Amino acid sequence: MKTTTVSISYSRKFNLGNYESIELGCSLWAQVDGDEDSQAVTQFLYLQAKQAVKEAAMPVIKASEYQQIKVKQQKRFMNEPIEEIEQEEF
């Protein structure tokens, strides 16, 4: 069976604190030519959709105090130097 069209959907939900959240998503489709690998096209679309959601989420995350605290906690858990964490801008 020959694949002619590939589609991918990627979504992510972010907790903003105070019982608020936002879900961002992206869906992409592509035509697959006869000489193209459908798995490679699927992987490419996935990475593009993931990047689009990340870019759309950044302003929301930077504006969310809850998300800023969460990022700092994750960095502390990963043993990043405290000086770098405190100087980081969101």
Helices and strands as residue ranges (DSSP letters): E 5-17, E 20-31, H 38-63, H 65-77, H 82-87
